[in-house]
Amino acid sequence: MAAWLDHRNRTWPDTANPYLLINRRTAPRLVPVGRNFPWKGIALRPQALREDRILGEIHATGDDIRRICDLFGLSITGATRYLKTVEHPDLTIEGERVPRT
């Protein structure tokens, strides 16, 4: 995120566009980029990126379900499903599991 913000500020230092993601066509205007930007031409899906960030945040917060719900707009049930994925025995490596607090 920091790298993108640095690039955005270097490339379009005077833009008034309030959106996080901009490109050469939207920088001088106040419109968002198209639905497919930046996903066009790459294999990464937005949903996969979101799922990865949720799982990463679960690790970083020590399984704080409340924080996950607040940060990502998930229900308790939804956040618990992600937590169970992280804790699944087939996916955990001994010594790397974040203990519950």
Secondary structure in CASP SS format (residue, H / E / C, confidence):
PFRMAT SS
TARGET T0000
AUTHOR 0000-0000-0000
METHOD secondary structure of the structure
MODEL  1
M C 1.00
A H 1.00
A H 1.00
W H 1.00
L H 1.00
D H 1.00
H H 1.00
R H 1.00
N H 1.00
R H 1.00
T H 1.00
W C 1.00
P C 1.00
D C 1.00
T C 1.00
A C 1.00
N C 1.00
P C 1.00
Y C 1.00
L C 1.00
L C 1.00
I C 1.00
N C 1.00
R C 1.00
R C 1.00
T C 1.00
A C 1.00
P C 1.00
R C 1.00
L C 1.00
V C 1.00
P C 1.00
V C 1.00
G C 1.00
R C 1.00
N C 1.00
F C 1.00
P C 1.00
W C 1.00
K C 1.00
G C 1.00
I C 1.00
A C 1.00
L C 1.00
R C 1.00
P H 1.00
Q H 1.00
A H 1.00
L H 1.00
R H 1.00
E H 1.00
D H 1.00
R H 1.00
I H 1.00
L H 1.00
G H 1.00
E H 1.00
I H 1.00
H H 1.00
A H 1.00
T H 1.00
G C 1.00
D C 1.00
D C 1.00
I H 1.00
R H 1.00
R H 1.00
I H 1.00
C H 1.00
D H 1.00
L H 1.00
F H 1.00
G C 1.00
L C 1.00
S C 1.00
I H 1.00
T H 1.00
G H 1.00
A H 1.00
T H 1.00
R H 1.00
Y H 1.00
L H 1.00
K H 1.00
T H 1.00
V H 1.00
E H 1.00
H C 1.00
P C 1.00
D C 1.00
L C 1.00
T C 1.00
I C 1.00
E C 1.00
G C 1.00
E C 1.00
R C 1.00
V C 1.00
P C 1.00
R C 1.00
T C 1.00
END
